[in-house]
Amino acid sequence: MSRAPAPKPFSLEPPHEPHGPVSARGSSRVMKLSLAAIGVVFGDIGTSPLYAMRECFHGAHAIPVTQANVLGVLSLIFWALTVIVTLKYITFVLRADNQGEGGILALMALVSSVLGKSKLHPMLIALGVFGATLLYGDGVITPAISVLGAVEGLQIAAPTLEHWVPWLTAVILIGVFSIQRHGTESVGRIFGPVMVVWFATLAVLGVSNLIKNPAVLAAASPTYALGFLLENGTIGFIVLGAVVLVITGAESLYADLGHFGRTPIRRAWIFVVFPGLILNYFGQGALLLRDPSAAEHPFFHLFPEWALYPGIALSTVAAVIASQALISGVYSITRQGTMLGFLPRANIRHTSADERGQIYVPTVNWMLMLGSLALVGYFQSSSRLAAAYGIAVTLTMLITTIMLFFLVRAVWGWSLPRALLFGSICFVPELLFLLSSSQKVLHGGAFPLLVGAGLFALMMTWKRGRDILSQRFREQLLPLTDFFDILTVERPARVPGTAVFMTSVRDGTPPSLLHNFLHNRVVHQQVVLLTILTDDAARVPDDRRITRETLDEGFVRIVARYGFMEQPDVPRLLIGCGAIVPTLEGVTFFLGRDTMIATERPGMARWRVHLFAFLARNSQPATKFFQIPPDRVLEIGSQIEL
């Protein structure tokens, strides 16, 4: 494996802060973003106390409520949060930003930019894409299980309302997805203070019960976790599938990095979220040792009777907020996948003029809503839905660990022993969680895997189709020098104005230019051949944005580079080039509209060709994606054999 030529000394802090505005606007800005991050990033992991402890001691695979079992489970929870979330994600993974952007696709792009010629490159691409697709399955499950788990508190306060729980959950979910268009910054301003109250409540409830049985604090020792697994054998191994619920949402910390930045997320976790979670879980353990019958709903039994209804209301609001973590993460993954060429062009709306990473994707939003509603209707309860939760989360975490290993070796320049030690500390517990969660496949766990497999096929088909399309274009491409020879011989009329031909190929004659000439026998006085490329970096600095080359016959070739988290703006790009296109007056954009035809030529299976053609027909028009005025566009159709 190739490594960085000059390994850097180990440091917990990178040389730059990934989110520019955080460091530039001082501590006040960091505090505001930390508050918003509490409301958006930590909602999922922050509502795990609603159902995680219950799944260990109540249900199909419940274990008896004994002191050894309670301390063992608490120890597993404590060290899962410490090792997986605090050590892996907060300390190291958040450092693996791609110019401020996080998420598994950003990590994949970062690693592949260094290992592009390695034999491992195709495997890392496939792993990264599959890990991203699994997040879509989590984005469907998380809202459903979080809201269901909270609303089920009504079964304790008013058992007669039990049959209304799924219906009330559906109404709340519709509201959650309906407000997404306002953006994560607006949502975070609303949700942040509420979640601060939520984590404070978790801590207070935990402490009030810990005081009555402080002996459970001994579970902080890892010996209880090891003893529990050794003494319980297979049953203890199965319980790991429930313990993993306490770390669901950890991946969204990384996926939402671009929304808030590393420093706000770290501070929110260390000073607010982690203490609140630990105190609450230990409080639930103390309660169970006093009252084993509380295992059916240990969280809601923490509340005194007078506070039960307010507690249910707060839990429901927190559960609504929990949905935001994965939803906003899925938006980021969608945008990254689109710009990296793994997804068709989609309608991506920017919801903040100040924060670059805050976006809203309508199509994805409504698909997530329909999926969540379908799960609520099918499973009806959070306990049954918990069977579908966990396996995709752990598999994504495992993929992140694998890719992080290659990052610390190839990019950060770590020695092999240190990289293996770090990788093992994260890989071994995550592998155990994955193997334990695998028993859920037959009880609903197959759902996120099927979603991931379907989206993986779609994304790889789109990527492969684009590669084949580019290859077919090159086969038919007329060298530009030959086209200039034709112009010299035929001397066609040169009409006033500027023609901009957008092409994905950086050499040769764009097919739309050739077809326009053959049909109309005219050429504009000025011709711009424009190619837009997507870089492996999240953003491209202005000094690397444009490469300009002056050609013969009044032709100019411009190659523009954008990062995978930047939105191309072709009119602004051209006007920024100065004298080439001072204004859009007299400019005509020529775009190709290709019709794909399935043939027997080698490349893709016929069903994949039809899928690629369907995706191409339904992708966002190039005029809207590149922000080109529609009244200045001419589209020239052609047929391409795939």
C-alpha positions as CSV (number, residue, x, y, z in Angstrom):
1,M,0.0,0.0,0.0
2,S,1.3,3.5,-0.8
3,R,1.6,5.9,2.0
4,A,2.0,9.6,2.4
5,P,5.6,10.6,1.7
6,A,6.1,12.5,4.9
7,P,4.2,11.1,7.9
8,K,2.8,13.7,10.2
9,P,3.2,13.5,14.0
10,F,0.1,12.3,15.8
11,S,-2.3,15.0,16.9
12,L,-5.9,15.0,18.0
13,E,-6.5,18.2,16.1
14,P,-6.1,18.7,12.3
15,P,-4.4,21.8,10.9
16,H,-7.7,23.4,10.1
17,E,-11.2,23.6,11.3
18,P,-13.5,21.9,8.8
19,H,-16.2,24.5,8.9
20,G,-14.9,27.9,8.2
21,P,-17.5,30.0,9.9
22,V,-17.1,28.2,13.2
23,S,-13.5,29.4,13.7
24,A,-14.0,32.8,12.1
25,R,-16.9,34.0,14.2
26,G,-15.6,33.2,17.6
27,S,-17.0,31.4,20.6
28,S,-20.4,32.9,20.3
29,R,-20.9,31.2,16.9
30,V,-19.6,28.0,18.3
31,M,-22.1,28.1,21.1
32,K,-25.0,28.7,18.7
33,L,-23.9,25.9,16.4
34,S,-23.4,23.6,19.4
35,L,-26.9,24.3,20.5
36,A,-28.2,23.6,17.0
37,A,-26.1,20.4,16.8
38,I,-27.7,19.1,20.0
39,G,-31.1,19.5,18.3
40,V,-30.2,17.9,15.0
41,V,-27.2,15.6,15.3
42,F,-27.8,13.9,18.7
43,G,-31.5,13.3,18.5
44,D,-31.2,9.7,17.4
45,I,-28.6,8.6,19.9
46,G,-30.2,10.8,22.6
47,T,-33.6,9.0,22.5
48,S,-32.1,5.5,22.7
49,P,-32.9,5.4,26.5
50,L,-36.6,5.1,25.5
51,Y,-36.1,1.5,24.3
52,A,-32.5,0.2,24.5
53,M,-32.5,-0.9,28.2
54,R,-36.0,-2.4,27.8
55,E,-35.0,-4.6,24.9
56,C,-32.4,-6.2,27.1
57,F,-34.7,-7.2,29.9
58,H,-38.1,-7.4,28.2
59,G,-39.3,-9.3,25.1
60,A,-38.4,-12.4,23.1
61,H,-34.7,-12.6,24.1
62,A,-35.0,-11.0,27.6
63,I,-32.6,-11.9,30.4
64,P,-33.6,-12.1,34.1
65,V,-33.3,-8.9,36.1
66,T,-30.5,-9.9,38.4
67,Q,-27.7,-7.8,39.9
68,A,-25.0,-9.5,37.7
69,N,-27.1,-9.1,34.6
70,V,-27.9,-5.4,35.2
71,L,-24.3,-4.5,36.0
72,G,-23.1,-6.5,33.0
73,V,-25.5,-4.7,30.6
74,L,-24.7,-1.3,32.1
75,S,-21.0,-2.0,31.6
76,L,-21.6,-3.0,28.0
77,I,-23.6,0.2,27.4
78,F,-20.9,2.4,29.1
79,W,-18.1,1.0,27.1
80,A,-20.0,0.9,23.8
81,L,-20.6,4.7,24.2
82,T,-17.1,5.3,25.3
83,V,-15.2,3.2,22.7
84,I,-17.4,3.5,19.7
85,V,-18.8,7.0,20.0
86,T,-16.3,9.0,22.2
87,L,-13.1,7.3,21.1
88,K,-13.8,6.4,17.5
89,Y,-16.3,9.0,16.2
90,I,-15.7,12.1,18.4
91,T,-11.9,11.8,18.7
92,F,-10.9,10.3,15.4
93,V,-13.6,10.0,12.7
94,L,-14.6,13.7,13.0
95,R,-11.0,14.5,12.0
96,A,-11.5,12.6,8.7
97,D,-13.3,15.6,7.1
98,N,-13.1,16.2,3.4
99,Q,-12.7,20.0,3.5
100,G,-15.3,20.3,6.2
101,E,-17.7,17.6,4.9
102,G,-18.3,14.3,6.6
103,G,-20.1,11.0,5.9
104,I,-19.0,7.8,4.4
105,L,-19.0,9.0,0.8
106,A,-16.8,11.9,1.8
107,L,-14.4,9.5,3.5
108,M,-14.5,7.2,0.5
109,A,-13.5,10.2,-1.8
110,L,-10.7,11.2,0.6
111,V,-9.2,7.7,0.7
112,S,-9.7,7.0,-3.0
113,S,-8.0,10.3,-4.0
114,V,-4.8,8.8,-2.5
115,L,-5.3,5.2,-3.4
116,G,-6.7,5.8,-6.9
117,K,-4.3,3.5,-8.6
118,S,-4.2,0.8,-6.0
119,K,-5.8,-2.6,-6.5
120,L,-7.9,-1.9,-3.4
121,H,-9.5,1.1,-5.0
122,P,-12.6,-0.7,-6.5
123,M,-13.2,-2.5,-3.2
124,L,-13.1,0.8,-1.3
125,I,-15.5,2.4,-3.7
126,A,-18.0,-0.5,-3.4
127,L,-17.7,-0.5,0.4
128,G,-18.2,3.3,0.6
129,V,-21.3,3.2,-1.7
130,F,-22.8,0.2,0.2
131,G,-22.3,1.9,3.5
132,A,-24.0,5.0,2.2
133,T,-27.0,3.1,1.0
134,L,-27.4,1.5,4.4
135,L,-27.9,4.9,5.9
136,Y,-31.0,5.3,3.8
137,G,-32.5,2.3,5.5
138,D,-31.6,3.8,8.9
139,G,-33.2,7.0,7.8
140,V,-36.5,5.2,7.3
141,I,-36.3,3.2,10.5
142,T,-35.1,5.9,12.9
143,P,-38.1,8.2,12.7
144,A,-40.5,5.3,13.1
145,I,-38.9,3.6,16.1
146,S,-38.1,6.9,17.9
147,V,-41.6,8.3,17.7
148,L,-43.2,4.9,18.4
149,G,-41.1,4.4,21.5
150,A,-42.1,7.8,22.9
151,V,-45.8,7.6,22.1
152,E,-46.0,4.1,23.7
153,G,-45.6,5.9,27.0
154,L,-49.3,6.4,26.8
155,Q,-49.8,2.7,27.4
156,I,-48.6,3.3,30.9
157,A,-50.5,6.5,31.6
158,A,-53.7,5.5,29.8
159,P,-53.8,1.8,28.7
160,T,-57.1,2.4,26.9
161,L,-55.3,4.5,24.3
162,E,-53.0,1.7,23.2
163,H,-54.7,1.1,19.8
164,W,-54.3,4.8,19.0
165,V,-50.4,4.7,19.3
166,P,-49.7,3.8,15.6
167,W,-52.2,6.4,14.3
168,L,-50.8,9.2,16.5
169,T,-47.3,8.2,15.5
170,A,-48.2,8.5,11.8
171,V,-49.6,12.0,12.3
172,I,-46.5,13.1,14.1
173,L,-44.2,11.6,11.4
174,I,-46.1,13.5,8.7
175,G,-45.5,16.7,10.6
176,V,-41.8,15.9,11.0
177,F,-41.2,15.5,7.3
178,S,-43.4,18.5,6.4
179,I,-41.2,20.9,8.3
180,Q,-38.0,19.8,6.6
181,R,-38.2,22.4,3.9
182,H,-37.3,25.1,6.4
183,G,-33.8,23.7,6.7
184,T,-31.6,22.3,9.5
185,E,-30.6,25.7,10.7
186,S,-34.2,26.8,11.4
187,V,-35.1,23.4,12.7
188,G,-31.9,23.4,14.9
189,R,-32.8,26.7,16.5
190,I,-36.2,25.3,17.5
191,F,-35.0,21.8,18.5
192,G,-31.7,22.7,20.2
193,P,-33.2,24.3,23.4
194,V,-35.8,21.5,23.6
195,M,-33.0,18.8,23.5
196,V,-31.0,20.6,26.1
197,V,-34.1,20.3,28.4
198,W,-34.3,16.6,27.3
199,F,-30.7,15.8,28.2
200,A,-31.0,17.7,31.5
201,T,-34.1,15.6,32.2
202,L,-32.3,12.4,31.4
203,A,-29.5,13.4,33.9
204,V,-31.9,14.4,36.6
205,L,-34.0,11.2,36.3
206,G,-30.8,9.2,36.3
207,V,-29.3,10.9,39.4
208,S,-32.6,10.7,41.3
209,N,-32.6,6.9,41.0
210,L,-28.8,6.5,41.3
211,I,-29.0,8.1,44.8
212,K,-31.2,5.3,45.9
213,N,-28.7,2.6,44.7
214,P,-25.3,4.1,43.9
215,A,-23.7,0.6,43.8
216,V,-24.6,0.3,40.1
217,L,-21.8,2.8,39.4
218,A,-19.4,-0.1,39.7
219,A,-20.5,-1.2,36.2
220,A,-18.1,1.4,34.8
221,S,-15.5,-1.3,35.3
222,P,-15.1,-3.4,32.0
223,T,-14.8,-6.6,34.2
224,Y,-18.6,-6.6,34.5
225,A,-19.1,-6.5,30.7
226,L,-16.5,-9.3,30.2
227,G,-18.0,-11.4,33.0
228,F,-21.5,-11.0,31.7
229,L,-20.5,-12.3,28.2
230,L,-18.5,-15.2,29.6
231,E,-21.2,-16.3,32.1
232,N,-24.2,-16.0,29.7
233,G,-22.7,-17.5,26.6
234,T,-25.1,-17.5,23.7
235,I,-27.8,-15.5,25.6
236,G,-25.2,-12.8,26.5
237,F,-24.1,-12.7,22.8
238,I,-27.7,-12.2,21.7
239,V,-28.2,-9.4,24.2
240,L,-25.4,-7.5,22.3
241,G,-28.0,-7.1,19.6
242,A,-30.1,-5.0,22.0
243,V,-27.1,-3.1,23.5
244,V,-26.2,-1.9,20.0
245,L,-29.3,0.2,20.1
246,V,-27.5,2.7,22.5
247,I,-25.1,3.7,19.7
248,T,-27.5,4.0,16.8
249,G,-27.1,7.5,15.5
250,A,-23.4,7.6,16.0
251,E,-22.8,7.5,12.2
252,S,-25.0,10.6,11.8
253,L,-22.5,12.5,13.9
254,Y,-20.1,12.1,11.0
255,A,-22.7,12.5,8.2
256,D,-23.9,15.8,9.7
257,L,-20.3,17.2,10.1
258,G,-20.8,19.6,7.2
259,H,-23.9,21.1,8.8
260,F,-22.3,22.2,12.0
261,G,-18.5,21.5,12.1
262,R,-16.3,19.4,14.3
263,T,-15.9,21.7,17.3
264,P,-19.7,22.3,18.0
265,I,-20.4,18.5,17.7
266,R,-17.5,17.6,20.0
267,R,-18.5,20.1,22.7
268,A,-22.1,19.1,22.6
269,W,-21.2,15.5,23.1
270,I,-18.7,15.9,25.9
271,F,-20.5,18.5,28.0
272,V,-24.2,17.7,27.4
273,V,-25.1,14.5,25.6
274,F,-22.7,11.9,27.0
275,P,-23.2,12.8,30.7
276,G,-27.0,12.8,30.2
277,L,-27.0,9.4,28.5
278,I,-24.7,7.7,31.0
279,L,-26.5,9.0,34.1
280,N,-29.9,7.9,32.6
281,Y,-28.8,4.4,31.7
282,F,-27.3,3.9,35.2
283,G,-30.4,5.3,36.7
284,Q,-32.5,2.8,34.8
285,G,-30.2,0.1,36.1
286,A,-30.6,1.3,39.7
287,L,-34.4,1.3,39.2
288,L,-34.5,-2.3,37.8
289,L,-32.5,-3.6,40.8
290,R,-35.2,-2.0,43.1
291,D,-38.2,-3.0,41.0
292,P,-37.7,-5.7,38.4
293,S,-41.3,-5.3,37.2
294,A,-40.3,-2.0,35.7
295,A,-38.5,-3.9,32.9
296,E,-41.5,-3.5,30.6
297,H,-40.8,0.3,30.3
298,P,-37.9,1.2,32.6
299,F,-37.5,4.7,31.1
300,F,-41.0,5.8,31.9
301,H,-40.9,4.2,35.3
302,L,-38.1,6.7,36.2
303,F,-40.7,9.5,36.3
304,P,-42.6,10.2,39.5
305,E,-46.3,9.7,38.9
306,W,-47.1,13.4,38.8
307,A,-44.5,13.9,36.0
308,L,-45.5,11.0,33.8
309,Y,-47.7,13.0,31.3
310,P,-45.2,15.8,31.0
311,G,-42.5,13.2,30.6
312,I,-44.5,11.5,27.8
313,A,-44.9,14.8,26.1
314,L,-41.2,15.7,26.3
315,S,-40.3,12.2,25.1
316,T,-42.5,12.6,22.1
317,V,-41.0,15.9,21.2
318,A,-37.5,14.5,21.7
319,A,-38.4,11.5,19.5
320,V,-39.6,13.9,16.8
321,I,-36.3,15.7,17.0
322,A,-34.4,12.3,16.9
323,S,-35.7,11.8,13.4
324,Q,-33.8,14.8,12.3
325,A,-30.3,13.3,12.7
326,L,-30.6,10.7,10.1
327,I,-32.9,12.7,7.8
328,S,-30.3,15.6,7.5
329,G,-27.5,13.0,7.1
330,V,-29.4,11.3,4.3
331,Y,-29.7,14.7,2.5
332,S,-25.9,15.1,2.7
333,I,-25.3,11.6,1.4
334,T,-27.7,12.3,-1.5
335,R,-25.9,15.5,-2.5
336,Q,-22.5,13.8,-2.3
337,G,-23.7,10.8,-4.3
338,T,-25.1,13.1,-7.0
339,M,-21.9,15.2,-7.4
340,L,-19.6,12.1,-7.3
341,G,-21.6,10.5,-10.1
342,F,-23.4,7.7,-8.2
343,L,-26.9,9.2,-8.3
344,P,-28.8,11.1,-11.0
345,R,-29.2,14.8,-10.8
346,A,-31.7,15.7,-8.0
347,N,-33.5,18.8,-6.9
348,I,-31.3,20.0,-4.0
349,R,-32.4,23.2,-2.2
350,H,-30.1,25.3,-0.1
351,T,-31.8,26.4,3.0
352,S,-29.2,28.8,4.5
353,A,-27.4,31.7,2.9
354,D,-24.7,31.5,5.6
355,E,-24.0,27.8,6.2
356,R,-22.9,25.9,3.1
357,G,-23.9,22.4,4.0
358,Q,-27.5,23.0,5.0
359,I,-29.8,21.6,2.3
360,Y,-33.2,20.0,1.6
361,V,-33.9,17.3,-0.9
362,P,-37.7,17.1,-1.5
363,T,-37.8,13.7,-3.3
364,V,-35.7,12.0,-0.7
365,N,-37.7,13.6,2.1
366,W,-41.1,12.3,0.9
367,M,-39.7,8.8,0.1
368,L,-38.3,8.6,3.7
369,M,-41.7,9.7,5.0
370,L,-43.6,7.0,3.0
371,G,-41.1,4.3,4.2
372,S,-41.4,5.3,7.8
373,L,-45.2,5.3,7.7
374,A,-45.2,1.9,6.1
375,L,-43.0,0.5,8.9
376,V,-45.2,1.9,11.6
377,G,-48.2,0.3,9.9
378,Y,-46.5,-3.0,9.6
379,F,-44.7,-3.4,12.9
380,Q,-47.2,-1.5,15.1
381,S,-44.7,-1.3,18.1
382,S,-41.2,-0.2,18.8
383,S,-40.3,-3.6,20.3
384,R,-41.1,-5.4,17.0
385,L,-39.5,-2.6,15.0
386,A,-36.3,-2.9,17.2
387,A,-35.8,-6.3,15.5
388,A,-35.2,-4.5,12.2
389,Y,-32.9,-2.0,13.8
390,G,-29.2,-2.4,14.5
391,I,-27.8,-4.6,11.8
392,A,-27.5,-1.9,9.1
393,V,-26.1,0.5,11.7
394,T,-23.3,-1.8,12.8
395,L,-22.5,-2.8,9.3
396,T,-22.1,0.9,8.3
397,M,-19.9,1.4,11.4
398,L,-17.7,-1.5,10.4
399,I,-17.3,-0.2,6.9
400,T,-16.3,3.2,8.3
401,T,-13.7,1.5,10.5
402,I,-12.2,-0.3,7.5
403,M,-12.0,2.8,5.5
404,L,-10.6,4.8,8.4
405,F,-7.8,2.2,8.7
406,F,-6.7,3.0,5.1
407,L,-7.1,6.7,5.8
408,V,-4.7,6.7,8.8
409,R,-2.2,4.7,6.9
410,A,-2.3,6.4,3.5
411,V,-3.3,10.0,4.4
412,W,-2.3,10.5,8.0
413,G,0.9,8.4,7.7
414,W,0.4,6.2,10.8
415,S,2.7,3.2,11.2
416,L,1.2,-0.2,10.6
417,P,1.3,-1.4,14.3
418,R,-0.5,1.8,15.5
419,A,-3.1,1.6,12.7
420,L,-3.8,-2.1,13.5
421,L,-4.1,-1.4,17.2
422,F,-6.6,1.5,16.6
423,G,-8.5,-0.5,14.0
424,S,-8.7,-3.6,16.3
425,I,-10.1,-1.5,19.2
426,C,-13.0,-0.4,17.0
427,F,-13.3,-3.4,14.7
428,V,-13.6,-6.2,17.2
429,P,-16.6,-4.8,19.3
430,E,-18.3,-3.6,16.1
431,L,-17.9,-7.1,14.6
432,L,-19.4,-8.6,17.7
433,F,-22.3,-6.2,17.5
434,L,-22.8,-7.1,13.9
435,L,-22.7,-10.9,14.4
436,S,-25.2,-10.5,17.4
437,S,-27.5,-8.4,15.3
438,S,-27.5,-10.9,12.4
439,Q,-30.1,-13.0,14.3
440,K,-32.5,-10.1,13.6
441,V,-32.4,-10.7,9.8
442,L,-35.4,-13.1,9.9
443,H,-37.4,-10.8,12.2
444,G,-37.3,-7.6,10.2
445,G,-33.5,-6.9,10.0
446,A,-33.6,-7.8,6.3
447,F,-35.5,-4.6,5.6
448,P,-32.6,-2.1,5.8
449,L,-30.3,-4.7,4.0
450,L,-32.8,-5.0,1.1
451,V,-33.1,-1.2,0.9
452,G,-29.3,-0.9,0.9
453,A,-28.9,-3.7,-1.7
454,G,-31.5,-2.1,-4.0
455,L,-29.9,1.4,-3.7
456,F,-26.5,-0.1,-4.2
457,A,-27.6,-1.7,-7.4
458,L,-29.1,1.6,-8.5
459,M,-26.0,3.7,-7.6
460,M,-23.5,1.3,-9.2
461,T,-25.7,1.0,-12.3
462,W,-25.8,4.8,-12.7
463,K,-22.1,5.0,-12.2
464,R,-21.4,2.2,-14.7
465,G,-23.9,3.6,-17.2
466,R,-22.2,7.0,-17.1
467,D,-18.8,5.4,-17.7
468,I,-20.1,3.4,-20.7
469,L,-21.9,6.5,-22.0
470,S,-18.6,8.4,-21.9
471,Q,-16.8,5.5,-23.6
472,R,-19.5,5.4,-26.4
473,F,-19.1,9.2,-26.9
474,R,-15.3,8.8,-27.3
475,E,-15.8,6.1,-29.9
476,Q,-17.9,8.5,-32.0
477,L,-15.8,11.6,-31.2
478,L,-14.4,13.6,-34.1
479,P,-11.0,15.2,-33.3
480,L,-11.3,18.9,-33.0
481,T,-8.5,19.4,-35.5
482,D,-10.6,17.6,-38.1
483,F,-13.5,19.8,-37.3
484,F,-11.3,22.9,-37.8
485,D,-10.2,21.4,-41.2
486,I,-13.9,21.1,-42.2
487,L,-14.5,24.8,-41.3
488,T,-11.4,25.8,-43.3
489,V,-12.7,24.0,-46.4
490,E,-16.4,24.8,-46.2
491,R,-16.2,28.3,-44.6
492,P,-19.7,28.3,-43.1
493,A,-21.5,31.4,-42.1
494,R,-20.4,32.8,-38.7
495,V,-23.5,34.1,-36.9
496,P,-23.2,36.7,-34.2
497,G,-23.1,35.8,-30.5
498,T,-21.6,33.1,-28.3
499,A,-22.4,29.4,-28.4
500,V,-21.6,27.4,-25.2
501,F,-21.4,23.7,-25.8
502,M,-21.4,21.7,-22.6
503,T,-19.6,18.4,-22.9
504,S,-18.3,15.8,-20.5
505,V,-15.3,15.1,-22.8
506,R,-12.3,17.3,-22.5
507,D,-11.0,16.7,-26.0
508,G,-12.6,16.2,-29.4
509,T,-15.7,17.8,-30.9
510,P,-18.9,17.8,-28.8
511,P,-21.6,15.8,-30.6
512,S,-24.1,18.7,-30.1
513,L,-21.6,21.0,-31.9
514,L,-21.1,18.6,-34.8
515,H,-24.9,17.9,-35.2
516,N,-25.7,21.6,-35.1
517,F,-23.2,22.3,-37.8
518,L,-24.3,19.4,-40.0
519,H,-27.9,20.4,-39.8
520,N,-27.7,24.2,-39.9
521,R,-24.3,24.8,-41.6
522,V,-23.5,27.8,-39.3
523,V,-21.1,28.4,-36.5
524,H,-21.2,31.2,-33.9
525,Q,-18.5,33.9,-34.0
526,Q,-17.4,32.7,-30.5
527,V,-17.6,29.1,-29.4
528,V,-17.0,28.0,-25.8
529,L,-16.5,24.3,-25.1
530,L,-17.3,23.9,-21.4
531,T,-16.6,20.8,-19.3
532,I,-17.7,20.6,-15.7
533,L,-15.7,18.1,-13.5
534,T,-16.3,17.0,-10.0
535,D,-13.3,16.8,-7.7
536,D,-12.7,14.3,-4.9
537,A,-12.4,17.2,-2.5
538,A,-15.5,18.7,-1.0
539,R,-14.7,22.2,-2.4
540,V,-12.2,23.5,-4.9
541,P,-10.3,26.8,-4.3
542,D,-10.9,29.6,-6.7
543,D,-7.4,29.5,-8.1
544,R,-8.0,25.9,-9.3
545,R,-11.6,26.5,-10.4
546,I,-11.0,27.2,-14.1
547,T,-8.6,26.1,-16.8
548,R,-8.9,28.1,-20.0
549,E,-7.4,27.3,-23.4
550,T,-7.7,29.5,-26.5
551,L,-8.1,27.4,-29.7
552,D,-8.3,28.2,-33.4
553,E,-11.4,29.6,-35.3
554,G,-12.6,31.6,-32.3
555,F,-13.0,28.6,-30.0
556,V,-12.2,28.6,-26.3
557,R,-12.1,25.5,-24.1
558,I,-12.9,25.9,-20.4
559,V,-12.6,23.2,-17.9
560,A,-14.3,24.0,-14.5
561,R,-13.8,22.0,-11.4
562,Y,-16.2,21.8,-8.5
563,G,-16.1,19.9,-5.2
564,F,-18.7,17.3,-4.5
565,M,-20.4,19.7,-2.0
566,E,-20.5,22.6,-4.4
567,Q,-23.4,23.6,-6.7
568,P,-22.3,24.5,-10.2
569,D,-23.5,27.8,-11.5
570,V,-22.6,28.0,-15.2
571,P,-23.8,31.6,-16.0
572,R,-21.9,33.0,-13.0
573,L,-18.9,30.8,-14.0
574,L,-18.8,32.2,-17.6
575,I,-19.4,35.8,-16.6
576,G,-16.6,35.4,-14.0
577,C,-14.2,34.6,-16.9
578,G,-14.3,38.2,-17.9
579,A,-14.1,39.1,-21.6
580,I,-15.2,35.7,-22.9
581,V,-18.9,36.2,-21.8
582,P,-19.3,39.6,-20.2
583,T,-23.1,39.2,-20.1
584,L,-25.6,36.5,-21.0
585,E,-27.0,38.6,-23.8
586,G,-26.3,36.9,-27.1
587,V,-25.3,33.6,-25.5
588,T,-26.9,30.3,-26.5
589,F,-26.3,27.1,-24.5
590,F,-26.3,23.9,-26.5
591,L,-27.0,20.7,-24.5
592,G,-27.3,17.1,-25.7
593,R,-30.4,15.1,-25.0
594,D,-29.4,11.4,-25.3
595,T,-31.7,8.5,-25.9
596,M,-30.3,5.2,-24.6
597,I,-30.9,2.1,-26.7
598,A,-30.3,-1.4,-25.2
599,T,-28.1,-3.6,-27.4
600,E,-26.1,-6.8,-27.1
601,R,-22.9,-4.9,-26.8
602,P,-20.8,-5.8,-23.8
603,G,-21.1,-3.4,-20.8
604,M,-24.2,-3.9,-18.7
605,A,-27.0,-6.4,-18.4
606,R,-30.2,-5.4,-20.3
607,W,-32.1,-4.8,-17.1
608,R,-29.4,-2.4,-15.9
609,V,-29.5,-0.5,-19.3
610,H,-33.3,0.0,-18.9
611,L,-32.8,1.1,-15.3
612,F,-30.1,3.6,-16.3
613,A,-32.3,4.9,-19.1
614,F,-35.2,5.3,-16.7
615,L,-33.0,7.2,-14.2
616,A,-31.7,9.4,-17.0
617,R,-35.2,10.3,-18.1
618,N,-36.3,11.2,-14.6
619,S,-33.2,13.1,-13.4
620,Q,-33.3,16.9,-12.9
621,P,-32.9,18.8,-16.2
622,A,-29.4,20.0,-16.8
623,T,-30.7,23.5,-17.2
624,K,-32.0,23.6,-13.6
625,F,-29.0,21.7,-12.1
626,F,-26.5,24.0,-13.8
627,Q,-28.7,27.1,-13.2
628,I,-28.9,27.9,-16.9
629,P,-31.8,30.2,-18.1
630,P,-34.2,27.9,-20.0
631,D,-34.9,30.5,-22.6
632,R,-31.2,30.4,-23.7
633,V,-30.9,26.7,-24.2
634,L,-31.1,24.6,-27.4
635,E,-31.2,20.8,-26.9
636,I,-30.0,18.5,-29.6
637,G,-31.1,14.9,-29.4
638,S,-29.0,11.8,-30.3
639,Q,-29.2,8.0,-29.8
640,I,-26.6,6.1,-27.9
641,E,-26.2,2.4,-27.9
642,L,-25.5,0.8,-24.6
